[in-house]
Amino acid sequence: MAIETAQHVAMTLTDHLPILQVLVPFVAAPLVVLLGSRQLAWPITFISSAVAFVVAVLLLMQVIDGGIISYHIGGWAPPLGIEYRIDPANAFVLLLVTGVSTVVLPYARKSVQSEIPDRHHSLFYACYLLCLTGLLGVVATGDAFNVFVFLEISSLSTYVLIAQGSYRDKRALTAAYDYLIMGTIGASFFVIGLGLLYMATGTLNMADISDRIAEQGSNRTVQAAFAFIVVGVGLKVAVYPLHTWLPNAYTYAPSAVTAFLASTATKVAIYVLLRFMFSVFQPAFLFEVNTLEFIILPFAVVAMFAASFIAVFQSDFKRMLAYSSVAQIGYILLGISFLTETGLTAAIVHLFNHGITKAVLFMGVGALVLRTGGSFYDRIAGMGPAMPFTSAAIVIGGLSLIGIPGTAGFVSKWALVQAALEKGWWPVALLIVASSLLAVIYVWRVIEALYLHAPTQDVKGGEVSIWMLGPIWVMALACIYFGLATEITLTAARAAAEGLLAGSAGMH
């Protein structure tokens, strides 16, 4: 009897994985505040993030072959009830978000101690957990309005997390305020788009909306909804030229916050864009094809060059990485705008690979900031020999950012070039290679500062603690591992691309 009960419990837990994915960090956040203990805040945050990561791995294993999990909250079947829907596309993003969060947290333990006053630690971790909850909820839900709700949960906690950088630099407050204004405008556009969709279809379940749009043919309300949603999410993604909030937010936020957000927040917003473009509105939606070819593709190419040029002329390592992120988002959008399976696979792989690459680099900068007190090139000059392990990891991250063979960055850029050639767009393929050469310049400036310049100040202490070094190297080795063992990421991304290109058919 006991064995039967145990089996029953195990089966029930497996059935509830989609809701546990969001519920674990969501319950942990108020728990951290209620306990009010600085000693317990970090362990609770880390354990809940690690549990969420295990759940994400289990979910991806269940759907990797193109399967779909539909979870009805409260037993109410959609479209009346709210549905959590897991397929290869969002399982892959869930894995990235929970994985990065779990690796960044040991690093955060040390960096938060040095950047944020002790009395705010438990509130900081509560905000971190809410941000994680919001990001996971956005990705897991199959309800359009739920996407908006979770987007707001993650955004509101993000504004607070960025503002925490004000203990080191007061400009973090204006950066958070700018992001708040831009984020609110984006969210308003998004929710207006949802309102128009509801007006046209009378439902909020994504699969249901897509069916009803398909029945309606050309409809001006649906087209207006599409435009509002693309612009609203575009602000969250930091699509060039809607990216102005991003450089300051990444530069002045606490190191651990930047490492987490740069790897996850914009990637989740890109996932929302993908989900609405391919699963809700049909890929055959003519209006969308024109939007991709005549608006998103040109802006993606402009981002690849304009943001890379700006990055070349930065004198602050963190700000350079922020502009580089805008350029990398350009690559992902370029892959989406090809509207082919190869292009979409390349975009999804780049989304993952860029996530792990940026995590290494931003954590590496954080370690340098801890030792030198700043991230300007003249501050970090000559730190290569003084901090050999941190600097080596930064070099690996830099090589991945450029797209050197043997690193994760190469895999996705190579896939993008293949997608461009497959469509016969060889000029675009050349542009991808040319913009990667700009990355060589700005990465070289960092390596030059670290290894070829004499230190401009007395360095306090040598290498950072293992709490910070461990996570940096986990991500650095991940950059090499996923650069060599390409099968894992490419298989998951291809399954995701197939599901998305199937449109609403892939949602049933």
C-alpha positions in Angstrom: 0.0 0.0 0.0 2.8 2.4 0.9 4.5 1.7 -2.4 1.3 2.4 -4.3 0.9 5.7 -2.4 4.5 6.7 -3.2 4.0 6.0 -6.9 0.8 8.0 -6.8 2.5 11.0 -5.2 5.4 10.8 -7.7 2.9 10.7 -10.6 1.0 13.6 -9.2 4.1 15.7 -8.8 5.2 15.0 -12.4 1.7 16.1 -13.5 2.1 19.3 -11.6 5.5 20.3 -12.9 4.3 23.2 -15.1 2.7 25.0 -12.1 5.6 24.1 -9.7 7.9 25.8 -12.2 6.3 29.2 -11.3 5.0 28.4 -7.8 8.3 27.5 -6.1 10.0 30.9 -6.5 6.7 32.6 -6.0 6.1 31.1 -2.6 9.8 31.5 -1.6 9.7 35.3 -2.2 7.2 36.2 0.7 8.8 33.5 2.8 12.2 35.3 2.7 10.4 38.6 3.8 8.3 36.9 6.5 11.3 35.2 8.0 13.3 38.5 7.8 16.5 36.7 8.4 19.6 37.8 6.4 21.2 34.4 7.1 18.3 32.4 5.6 17.5 34.8 2.6 20.2 33.5 0.4 19.8 29.7 1.1 16.0 29.9 0.5 16.5 31.8 -2.8 19.2 29.4 -4.0 17.2 26.2 -3.1 14.0 27.5 -4.8 16.0 28.5 -7.9 17.7 25.1 -8.0 14.4 23.3 -7.7 13.0 25.4 -10.5 16.0 24.4 -12.6 15.4 20.7 -12.0 11.7 21.2 -12.9 12.8 22.9 -16.1 15.1 20.0 -17.0 12.3 17.5 -16.4 9.9 19.5 -18.5 12.3 19.8 -21.4 12.9 16.0 -21.3 9.2 15.5 -21.6 8.6 17.7 -24.6 12.0 17.6 -26.5 10.5 15.3 -29.2 7.8 17.8 -30.1 5.4 16.9 -27.4 3.1 19.4 -25.6 2.0 19.5 -21.9 -1.2 21.3 -21.3 -1.9 22.0 -17.6 -5.3 23.3 -16.6 -5.2 25.5 -13.5 -7.9 24.5 -10.9 -9.1 21.8 -13.3 -10.9 24.4 -15.5 -10.4 23.5 -19.1 -9.3 26.2 -21.5 -10.5 28.5 -23.0 -12.5 29.3 -19.9 -9.8 28.3 -17.5 -6.1 29.5 -17.5 -3.8 27.0 -19.1 0.0 26.5 -18.7 1.3 25.1 -22.0 4.8 23.7 -22.3 6.3 22.9 -25.7 10.0 22.6 -26.9 10.2 26.4 -27.5 9.3 27.6 -24.0 10.9 24.5 -22.2 14.2 25.6 -23.7 13.8 29.2 -22.5 12.7 28.0 -19.0 16.0 25.9 -18.9 18.0 29.0 -19.8 16.3 31.3 -17.2 16.4 28.8 -14.3 20.0 27.7 -15.2 21.4 31.2 -15.3 19.6 32.1 -12.1 20.9 29.1 -10.2 24.5 29.7 -11.4 24.4 33.5 -10.7 23.1 33.1 -7.1 26.3 31.7 -5.5 28.1 34.6 -7.2 25.4 37.0 -5.9 26.1 35.9 -2.3 29.5 37.6 -2.3 28.9 40.5 -4.7 25.6 41.6 -2.9 27.5 41.7 0.4 29.9 44.2 -1.1 27.4 46.3 -3.0 24.2 46.4 -0.9 23.8 47.3 2.8 23.2 44.2 5.0 19.7 45.5 6.1 18.4 45.2 2.6 19.6 41.7 1.8 16.4 39.8 2.5 14.3 42.3 0.5 16.8 42.1 -2.3 16.5 38.3 -2.5 12.7 38.6 -2.3 12.7 41.0 -5.4 15.1 38.6 -7.1 12.7 35.7 -6.6 9.7 37.8 -7.8 11.7 38.7 -10.9 12.4 35.0 -11.5 8.8 34.1 -10.9 7.6 36.7 -13.4 10.1 35.6 -16.1 9.1 31.9 -15.7 5.4 32.7 -15.6 5.6 34.7 -18.9 7.3 31.7 -20.6 5.1 28.9 -19.1 1.6 30.4 -19.5 -0.7 29.8 -22.5 -3.0 32.7 -21.5 -2.3 36.0 -23.2 -3.4 38.2 -20.3 -1.4 36.1 -17.9 1.7 37.0 -20.0 1.0 40.7 -19.3 0.5 40.0 -15.5 3.8 38.1 -15.2 5.6 40.6 -17.4 4.6 43.3 -14.9 5.7 41.2 -11.9 9.1 40.7 -13.4 9.4 44.3 -14.6 8.4 45.9 -11.2 10.9 43.8 -9.3 13.5 44.5 -12.0 13.2 48.3 -11.5 13.8 47.8 -7.8 16.8 45.5 -8.4 18.4 48.0 -10.8 17.8 50.9 -8.3 19.8 48.9 -5.6 22.9 49.9 -7.6 22.5 53.4 -6.2 24.5 52.5 -3.1 27.6 52.5 -5.3 26.5 55.0 -8.0 23.5 57.3 -7.7 22.9 57.1 -11.5 21.3 53.7 -10.9 18.2 55.6 -9.7 17.8 57.5 -13.0 18.6 54.3 -14.9 15.8 52.5 -13.0 13.5 55.5 -13.6 14.2 55.5 -17.3 13.5 51.8 -17.5 10.3 52.2 -15.5 9.0 54.9 -17.9 10.0 52.9 -21.0 8.8 49.6 -19.5 5.4 51.1 -18.6 4.9 52.5 -22.1 5.8 49.1 -23.5 3.4 47.3 -21.2 0.6 49.8 -22.1 1.1 49.1 -25.8 1.1 45.4 -25.1 -2.1 45.4 -23.1 -3.9 47.7 -25.6 -2.9 45.0 -28.2 -4.4 42.3 -26.0 -7.6 44.4 -25.6 -7.9 44.7 -29.4 -7.3 40.9 -29.7 -10.0 40.2 -27.1 -12.4 42.5 -29.0 -11.8 40.7 -32.2 -11.9 37.1 -30.8 -13.6 37.1 -27.4 -11.0 34.9 -25.8 -7.6 35.2 -24.1 -6.3 31.6 -24.5 -3.5 31.8 -27.1 -4.4 28.6 -28.9 -8.1 29.7 -29.0 -7.1 33.3 -30.3 -5.1 31.8 -33.1 -8.0 29.6 -34.3 -10.4 32.5 -34.3 -7.9 34.9 -36.1 -7.5 32.2 -38.7 -11.3 32.1 -39.3 -11.5 35.9 -39.7 -9.2 36.5 -42.6 -8.1 40.1 -43.0 -9.3 42.1 -40.1 -8.1 45.7 -39.2 -8.6 45.2 -35.5 -6.4 42.1 -35.5 -3.8 44.1 -37.5 -3.9 47.0 -35.1 -3.5 44.5 -32.2 -0.5 42.9 -33.9 1.2 46.4 -34.3 0.6 47.3 -30.7 1.9 44.0 -29.4 5.1 44.1 -31.6 5.9 47.7 -30.5 5.1 46.9 -26.8 7.2 43.8 -26.7 9.8 45.5 -28.9 10.4 48.0 -26.0 11.0 45.1 -23.6 13.3 43.3 -26.0 15.3 46.5 -26.6 14.9 46.3 -30.3 16.9 49.1 -31.9 15.9 52.0 -31.8 13.7 51.2 -28.7 16.8 50.2 -26.7 17.7 53.5 -25.0 16.8 52.3 -21.5 19.2 49.3 -21.7 22.8 50.6 -21.5 22.3 52.6 -18.3 20.2 49.9 -16.7 23.0 47.3 -17.3 25.8 49.7 -16.4 24.6 50.9 -13.0 22.7 47.9 -11.6 24.5 45.7 -9.1 26.8 43.2 -10.8 24.7 40.1 -10.0 21.5 41.8 -11.2 23.1 42.7 -14.5 24.5 39.2 -15.0 21.0 37.7 -14.4 19.0 40.3 -16.4 21.3 40.5 -19.4 21.1 36.7 -19.8 17.4 36.3 -19.2 15.1 39.4 -19.3 15.5 40.3 -23.0 15.5 36.6 -24.0 12.1 36.1 -22.3 10.8 39.2 -24.2 12.1 37.7 -27.5 10.3 34.5 -26.6 7.0 36.5 -26.1 7.6 38.1 -29.6 8.1 34.6 -31.1 5.1 33.2 -29.4 2.7 35.9 -30.6 4.2 36.1 -34.1 4.1 32.4 -34.8 1.6 30.7 -32.5 -1.1 33.4 -32.0 -0.8 35.3 -35.3 -0.2 32.8 -38.1 3.1 32.8 -40.0 0.9 33.1 -43.1 -0.5 36.3 -41.7 0.6 38.6 -44.7 0.8 41.7 -42.5 3.3 39.9 -40.3 5.5 38.8 -43.2 5.7 42.4 -44.4 6.5 43.6 -40.8 9.4 41.1 -40.6 10.9 41.9 -44.0 10.4 45.6 -44.1 10.7 46.7 -40.5 12.3 44.1 -38.2 15.0 42.9 -40.7 16.3 46.4 -41.5 16.3 47.4 -37.8 18.1 44.2 -36.9 20.9 44.9 -39.4 21.1 48.5 -38.2 21.4 47.2 -34.5 24.2 44.8 -35.5 26.3 47.7 -36.8 25.2 50.8 -34.9 25.3 49.2 -31.4 28.7 47.5 -32.3 30.2 50.8 -33.4 29.0 52.5 -30.2 30.5 49.5 -28.2 33.9 50.0 -29.9 34.1 53.6 -28.6 33.1 52.9 -25.0 35.6 53.3 -22.2 33.5 51.4 -19.6 33.5 47.6 -19.8 29.9 47.3 -18.5 28.5 49.9 -20.9 30.4 48.2 -23.8 28.7 44.9 -22.9 25.3 46.6 -22.7 25.7 48.0 -26.3 27.0 44.6 -27.4 23.7 43.1 -26.1 21.7 45.4 -28.3 23.8 44.2 -31.3 23.3 40.6 -30.3 19.5 41.1 -30.1 19.9 42.3 -33.7 21.3 38.9 -34.7 18.4 37.1 -33.0 15.8 39.3 -34.7 17.6 38.8 -38.0 17.2 35.0 -37.6 13.4 35.4 -36.8 12.9 37.7 -39.9 14.1 35.0 -42.3 10.8 33.1 -41.5 12.4 29.8 -42.2 13.1 26.8 -40.0 16.9 27.3 -40.3 16.6 31.0 -39.4 14.4 30.4 -36.5 16.6 27.5 -35.2 19.6 29.9 -35.4 17.7 32.6 -33.6 16.7 30.3 -30.7 20.2 28.8 -30.4 21.7 32.3 -30.4 19.2 33.3 -27.7 20.6 30.5 -25.5 24.3 30.9 -26.4 24.2 34.7 -26.0 22.6 34.2 -22.6 25.4 32.0 -21.2 28.1 34.2 -22.9 26.8 37.4 -21.3 26.5 35.7 -17.9 30.3 35.0 -17.9 31.2 38.5 -19.0 29.0 40.4 -16.6 30.0 38.2 -13.7 33.6 38.7 -14.7 33.2 42.5 -14.8 31.6 42.3 -11.3 34.6 40.5 -10.0 36.9 43.2 -11.4 34.7 45.9 -10.0 34.9 44.3 -6.5 38.7 44.4 -6.7 39.3 47.8 -8.5 36.2 49.8 -7.6 35.2 50.5 -11.2 34.6 49.0 -14.6 36.4 51.7 -16.7 39.3 50.4 -18.9 41.8 52.6 -17.0 40.6 51.1 -13.7 40.9 47.5 -14.8 44.2 48.0 -16.6 46.8 45.4 -15.8 44.4 43.2 -13.9 45.1 40.1 -16.1 48.1 38.9 -14.1 46.6 40.0 -10.8 43.4 38.1 -11.4 44.4 35.3 -13.8 41.3 33.0 -13.4 38.7 35.8 -13.7 40.6 37.3 -16.7 40.9 34.0 -18.5 37.1 33.4 -18.1 36.5 36.9 -19.5 38.7 36.1 -22.5 36.6 32.9 -23.1 33.4 34.9 -22.9 34.9 37.5 -25.3 35.8 34.8 -27.8 32.3 33.4 -27.7 30.9 37.0 -28.2 33.0 37.3 -31.3 32.0 33.8 -32.5 35.4 32.1 -32.6 35.1 28.4 -33.6 35.0 26.1 -30.6 32.8 28.5 -28.6 29.0 28.7 -28.3 28.8 32.0 -30.1 30.3 30.5 -33.3 27.5 27.8 -33.5 24.7 30.3 -33.6 26.4 32.8 -35.9 27.3 29.9 -38.3 23.7 28.8 -38.2 22.6 32.4 -39.0 25.0 32.6 -42.0 23.6 29.2 -43.2 20.0 30.5 -42.9 20.9 33.7 -44.9 22.6 31.6 -47.7 19.7 29.2 -47.7 17.4 32.1 -48.7 19.9 33.3 -51.2 20.6 36.5 -49.2 24.4 36.4 -49.5 24.7 40.2 -48.8 23.1 39.6 -45.4 25.5 36.7 -44.7 28.4 39.0 -45.4 26.9 41.6 -43.1 26.7 39.0 -40.3 30.4 38.3 -40.8 31.3 42.0 -41.0 29.5 42.9 -37.8 31.3 40.1 -36.0 34.6 41.7 -37.0 33.5 44.8 -35.1 33.1 42.5 -32.0 36.8 41.6 -32.5 37.7 45.3 -32.0 35.7 45.9 -28.8 36.7 42.6 -27.2 40.3 43.2 -28.1 40.2 46.6 -26.2 39.2 44.7 -23.0 42.0 42.1 -23.5 44.5 44.9 -24.2 43.5 46.7 -21.0 43.7 43.5 -18.9 47.0 42.2 -20.2 49.0 44.8 -22.1 48.6 47.9 -19.9 50.4 48.6 -16.6 48.1 48.9 -13.5 47.1 52.5 -12.9 46.4 51.9 -9.2 47.3 49.7 -6.2 45.3 46.5 -6.5 43.5 45.4 -3.3 43.9 41.7 -2.9 44.2 39.2 -5.7 41.7 36.7 -7.1 38.1 36.8 -5.8 36.6 34.1 -3.6 35.5 30.7 -5.0 31.9 31.7 -4.5 32.3 34.2 -7.3 35.0 32.3 -9.3 33.0 29.1 -9.4 29.9 30.4 -11.2 32.1 32.5 -13.6 33.9 29.3 -14.7 30.8 27.2 -14.8 29.5 29.6 -17.5 32.9 29.9 -19.2 33.1 26.1 -19.5 29.5 26.1 -20.7 30.5 28.5 -23.5 33.1 25.9 -24.6 30.9 22.9 -24.0 28.0 24.1 -26.1 30.5 25.3 -28.7 31.7 21.7 -29.1 28.6 19.6 -28.2 26.3 21.4 -30.5 23.7 18.5 -30.8 21.9 19.3 -27.5 21.2 23.0 -28.2 20.5 22.5 -32.0 18.1 19.6 -31.4 16.1 21.6 -28.8 16.1 24.7 -31.0 15.1 22.8 -34.1 12.2 21.2 -32.2 11.2 24.6 -31.0 11.4 26.1 -34.5 9.3 23.3 -36.0 6.6 23.9 -33.3 6.5 27.6 -33.8 6.4 27.4 -37.6 3.5 25.0 -37.4 1.6 28.0 -36.0 -1.6 27.3 -34.2 -1.6 23.7 -35.6 1.5 23.2 -33.4 -0.6 24.3 -30.4 -3.0 21.5 -30.5 
